[in-house]
Amino acid sequence: MACFLVSAFLLVLQTHAAPPDLVLPGFGAADLDAGRPLNVSGDAPPPPPSSPPPGTSKRAPHSIIIGVRKGGTRALLEMLDIHPEVAAAATEVHFFDWDENYAKGLEWYRELMPYSTPRQITVEKTPGYFTSPLAPERIAAMNASIKLLLILRDPAERVVSDYTQVYFNRLESRKPVQAIENLLVRNGALNLRYKAIQRSLYDVHVRAWLQHFPLQQLHIVDGDALIRDPLPELQEVERFLNLPPRIVASNFYFNQTKGFFCLRSGGRERCLHESKGRPHAAVNATVLQQLRSFLQEHNRTFFRLVGRTFDWQ
């Protein structure tokens, strides 16, 4: 069993995967695929009001946070929700990536959105959309001019975070666990069928989105920068969404105990759910370097596709 180190600033921050995965001993398909959201965030839909607030209605999203799983989607949505002109959906809807939900129709989807005023924009987030082969075309069919938010972090760190979420959930469910090295490597070679690795091939997934949306409609949030200093990243998102600047430095404060930034708005202070501050698994240095070396070419291709570089190892 892997041991753990606390990463002070690391926000262990959520989806659906593409092709079938290899199920290794001690892990079920649901753990490797994680197509259904794990109940670790503490998210729960609020009880529906008896009548809509005056002057409000439910509308399809103006913007969607499409991913990536364990990239910081919950943190981004919570921070955006500070803005008075943002109405954030309470839960991951999985409308565009799950066939059974998509078959229920757009009206069903709209009814799951929050009530909003005409001055507000509605934002939904489902990290599974980014890696779904179905989501880009389906979202474009709903609204070809919708603005998409994609939050990414170092892809190797994202793999470890992905594993960590499954690991803790198996522990809490009293299910057997495996060391991360047993999942990352098979017969001495990197296990490319491991879904956590597949989700970190950002270039592969973004190509599908660029087939349906121009790059100008896709804003990439630097998840690593969001952890270190949230305000500049949120200000860029405000500009991308054509929102008036309302998020300010005083909306954030660093919680020394948790090791990450928490939120302050409307006289209230709140932090992300405790599951978001979990320590990362320690990974054998040779295996981790093997993973990083494999991802380097994918990262370079991704940089070319989006016209931007990131400080990933």
C-alpha atoms as one frame of an Amber mdcrd trajectory, in Angstrom:
protein
   0.000   0.000   0.000   1.311   3.376  -0.954   2.224   5.802   1.783   1.110
   9.403   1.757   2.645  12.854   1.841   0.787  16.055   2.489   1.117  18.556
  -0.351   0.465  21.912   1.272  -0.863  23.786  -1.680  -2.282  20.916  -3.655
  -5.993  21.049  -4.026  -6.995  17.470  -4.569  -9.632  18.574  -6.700 -13.943
  15.009 -10.516 -15.855  11.588 -14.824 -16.639   9.653 -17.542 -14.107   7.743
 -19.563 -13.858   6.638 -23.141 -13.029   3.029 -24.118 -13.313   0.029 -21.778
 -10.522  -0.316 -19.268  -8.449  -3.146 -17.935  -9.822  -4.259 -14.590  -6.972
  -5.258 -12.321  -7.291  -7.506  -9.244  -8.770  -5.662  -6.310 -10.346  -2.958
  -8.460 -13.784  -3.012  -9.989 -14.652  -1.477 -13.324 -16.505   1.375 -11.630
 -13.356   2.392  -9.749 -11.159   2.484 -12.813 -13.719   4.063 -15.087 -15.342
   6.312 -12.492 -18.060   7.101 -14.990 -20.465   7.859 -12.179 -19.466  10.678
  -9.842 -18.073   9.549  -6.511 -19.876  10.918  -3.490 -16.878  12.644  -1.984
 -17.586  16.306  -2.497 -20.524  16.587  -0.168 -22.553  18.107  -2.979 -26.301
  17.685  -2.661 -29.026  19.396  -4.654 -31.005  21.900  -2.610 -34.677  21.181
  -2.043 -36.778  22.730  -4.806 -38.560  25.921  -3.800 -42.322  25.868  -3.674
 -42.378  28.615  -6.306 -39.628  30.298  -8.323 -38.149  33.486  -6.900 -39.750
  36.575  -8.457 -38.298  37.526 -11.825 -36.343  34.316 -12.270 -36.512  31.328
 -14.581 -34.533  28.203 -15.388 -32.399  28.489 -18.493 -29.961  26.284 -20.356
 -26.340  27.103 -19.467 -24.585  30.041 -21.038 -21.278  28.410 -20.127 -20.196
  24.877 -19.185 -17.132  23.777 -17.242 -16.326  20.692 -19.302 -13.425  19.338
 -17.248 -10.984  17.980 -16.510 -11.579  15.410 -13.757  -9.390  16.192 -10.728
  -8.328  19.442 -12.355 -10.149  21.827 -10.016 -13.638  22.000 -11.498 -15.387
  22.217  -8.128 -13.052  24.945  -6.921 -13.573  26.910 -10.131 -17.357  26.661
  -9.914 -17.432  27.651  -6.238 -15.205  30.639  -6.934 -17.296  31.726  -9.903
 -20.408  31.429  -7.768 -19.139  34.392  -5.747 -20.018  36.593  -8.709 -23.512
  38.072  -8.312 -24.236  37.586 -12.011 -23.479  33.851 -12.011 -26.032  31.155
 -11.196 -24.227  27.858 -10.680 -25.810  24.419 -11.008 -25.549  22.558  -7.709
 -24.574  19.135  -9.008 -22.873  17.429 -11.915 -25.641  16.699 -14.417 -23.893
  14.302 -16.842 -26.412  15.167 -19.536 -24.162  15.195 -22.574 -21.978  12.201
 -21.686 -24.530   9.697 -20.352 -26.909   8.289 -22.954 -29.640   7.574 -20.411
 -29.711  11.250 -19.387 -29.378  12.643 -22.891 -32.374  10.589 -23.971 -34.505
  12.515 -21.457 -34.230  15.648 -23.584 -33.230  19.285 -23.232 -36.268  20.213
 -21.184 -35.238  17.685 -18.534 -31.754  19.187 -18.594 -33.033  22.739 -18.287
 -35.143  21.835 -15.275 -31.975  20.803 -13.426 -30.519  24.283 -13.798 -30.805
  26.907 -11.024 -33.277  29.773 -11.156 -31.605  32.880 -12.530 -32.473  36.467
 -13.325 -32.111  37.950 -16.823 -28.881  39.629 -15.679 -27.291  36.340 -14.634
 -25.576  33.635 -16.629 -26.082  29.967 -15.796 -22.999  27.771 -15.421 -22.969
  23.985 -15.239 -19.967  21.769 -14.618 -19.498  18.096 -15.397 -15.841  17.057
 -15.688 -16.763  13.931 -17.636 -17.645  16.005 -20.679 -14.015  16.682 -21.639
 -13.119  13.026 -22.209 -16.495  12.007 -23.621 -16.517  11.288 -27.381 -20.207
  12.272 -27.449 -20.272  15.539 -25.522 -18.715  17.979 -28.035 -21.213  17.297
 -30.816 -24.162  17.181 -28.421 -23.284  20.487 -26.764 -22.742  22.118 -30.147
 -26.188  20.893 -31.237 -27.706  22.626 -28.204 -25.752  25.878 -28.552 -22.933
  26.258 -31.073 -21.912  29.609 -29.566 -21.728  28.476 -25.928 -18.612  29.404
 -23.959 -16.617  26.482 -22.611 -14.337  26.456 -19.577 -11.608  23.840 -19.273
  -9.449  23.737 -16.152  -6.242  21.733 -16.410  -3.340  20.908 -14.141  -0.036
  19.090 -14.594  -1.232  15.861 -16.263   1.039  13.576 -14.233  -0.154  15.149
 -10.971  -3.698  14.768 -12.247  -3.136  11.008 -12.669  -1.961  10.706  -9.067
  -4.922  12.768  -7.853  -7.281  10.578  -9.872  -5.856   7.470  -8.218  -6.035
   9.109  -4.783  -9.752   9.780  -5.081 -10.496   6.162  -5.954  -8.098   4.947
  -3.254  -9.795   6.877  -0.455 -13.244   5.904  -1.615 -12.310   2.244  -1.607
 -10.877   2.613   1.883 -14.078   4.277   3.097 -16.106   1.479   1.505 -13.807
  -1.145   3.090 -12.819  -2.466  -0.326  -9.352  -3.762  -1.218  -6.856  -1.279
  -2.608  -3.681  -1.454  -4.660  -0.555   0.634  -4.773  -0.561   3.129  -7.610
   2.507   1.503  -9.181   0.505  -1.696  -9.758  -1.963   0.288 -11.851   0.511
   2.494 -13.683   2.790  -0.328 -14.794   2.061  -3.737 -16.370   4.871  -6.140
 -17.200   7.421  -3.383 -16.868   5.658  -1.040 -19.304   3.320   1.872 -18.671
  -0.277   0.642 -18.558  -1.845   2.848 -21.217  -5.232   1.238 -20.663  -5.425
   2.712 -17.166  -8.144   5.349 -17.436  -6.350   7.808 -15.173  -3.601   7.989
 -17.804  -6.092   8.218 -20.671  -7.769  11.211 -19.053  -4.441  13.069 -18.964
  -3.927  12.866 -22.736  -5.190  16.408 -23.128  -4.248  16.675 -26.794  -6.340
  13.649 -27.733  -9.460  15.032 -26.087  -9.148  18.678 -27.072  -8.978  17.709
 -30.770 -12.563  16.468 -30.537 -13.716  19.787 -29.082 -11.902  21.821 -31.706
 -13.770  19.914 -34.394 -17.018  21.462 -33.124 -15.967  24.754 -31.502 -13.480
  27.473 -32.465 -10.620  27.913 -30.025 -11.996  31.373 -29.128 -14.957  29.698
 -27.395 -12.722  27.555 -25.198 -11.019  29.213 -22.240  -8.378  27.190 -20.426
  -7.944  27.855 -16.716  -4.556  26.992 -15.247  -5.510  24.764 -12.324  -2.044
  24.906 -10.777  -2.108  28.718 -10.869  -5.637  28.727  -9.430  -4.298  26.917
  -6.372  -1.402  29.318  -5.867  -3.209  32.588  -6.586  -6.910  32.360  -7.503
  -7.681  35.988  -8.325  -5.820  36.421 -11.659  -7.355  33.236 -13.046 -10.861
  34.294 -11.971 -10.399  37.739 -13.506  -9.526  36.107 -16.831 -12.675  33.985
 -16.597 -14.757  37.106 -15.890 -13.412  38.708 -19.057 -13.993  35.556 -21.118
 -17.613  35.360 -19.945 -18.159  39.119 -20.445 -18.960  39.550 -16.774 -18.371
  42.851 -15.004 -15.387  42.593 -12.609 -16.846  41.711  -9.229 -14.440  39.111
  -7.793 -11.728  40.766  -5.699  -8.770  39.774  -3.530 -10.804  40.006  -0.323
 -12.957  37.113  -1.569 -10.066  34.738  -0.841  -8.091  33.885   2.251  -5.473
  31.217   2.773  -6.444  28.575   5.307  -3.246  27.425   6.985  -4.861  24.281
   8.378  -6.241  23.073   5.054  -3.322  24.358   3.021  -5.382  26.071   0.315
  -7.462  29.161  -0.357 -10.996  29.402   0.994 -13.771  31.802   0.036 -15.299
  34.853   1.687 -18.438  36.489   0.315 -21.651  37.985   1.637 -20.312  37.953
   5.171 -19.738  34.187   5.034 -16.560  32.145   4.905 -16.453  28.678   3.399
 -13.931  26.128   2.246 -14.220  23.244  -0.162 -15.323  19.899   1.225 -12.737
  18.060   3.316 -12.281  15.485   0.550 -10.596  18.225  -1.504  -7.594  18.484
   0.805  -6.533  14.879   0.832  -2.841  14.001   0.677  -1.486  12.614  -2.561
  -0.070   9.139  -2.870   3.706   8.895  -2.911   4.789   7.339  -6.196   7.990
   5.456  -6.926  10.301   8.023  -8.523  11.216   5.782 -11.467   7.580   5.040
 -12.249   6.619   8.704 -11.952   9.417   9.691 -14.334   8.251   6.996 -16.750
   4.797   8.553 -16.684   6.113  12.089 -17.143   8.313  11.057 -20.075   5.374
   9.436 -21.819   3.195  12.521 -21.344   5.771  15.006 -22.661   4.994  14.526
 -26.358   1.249  14.681 -25.675   1.819  17.917 -23.759   3.797  19.466 -26.623
   1.042  18.546 -29.069  -1.550  20.057 -26.746   0.442  23.289 -26.499   0.506
  23.565 -30.290  -3.232  22.937 -30.569  -4.223  25.626 -28.070  -1.428  28.099
 -28.771  -0.337  28.224 -25.165   2.197  26.554 -22.885   1.986  25.493 -19.254
   4.637  24.896 -16.636   4.239  21.127 -16.432   7.158  18.844 -15.607
